[in-house]
Amino acid sequence: MTPPKPDTAYKTVHIYDQTYHLSGPDLVAVERLAALVDARMRAVAAKGRTADSLRVAVLAALNLADELTRANERLHALEGTADVAESAEIRARTANLTGLLDQIFEEDRKTSS
């Protein structure tokens, strides 16, 4: 996912009280992923003692990165049993999640400066 170009379709999402205009091949997925990140950040903030959105974002990203790493480990364990198309789809979804996390960090860095 990337910040939208002027002639590109985009989805406006709200993550931890910040507005982002994101584009991607599947705008429904963009919205779903943004909701996941927002929920994770709010859960981290509710358990922590910090109000700093950058710290909350980093902790949420670490949480999601841990989840992603565990999913990759399961994928590698299952690669011998999964068919090629299924493995490719899982890899594509993993890449999309990684890209979204990178974009959210970049947007948060820009708005926190």
URWOFEN-V595980 format. One record per run of one state. SS is the DSSP state (H for helix, E for strand, C for the rest). FROM is the first residue (numbers start at 1). LEN is the number of residues. If there is no record, write none. Layout:
((SS FROM LEN) (SS FROM LEN))
This chain:
((C 1 1) (E 2 2) (C 4 7) (E 11 5) (C 16 2) (E 18 6) (C 24 3) (H 27 21) (C 48 5) (H 53 26) (C 79 5) (H 84 29) (C 113 1))
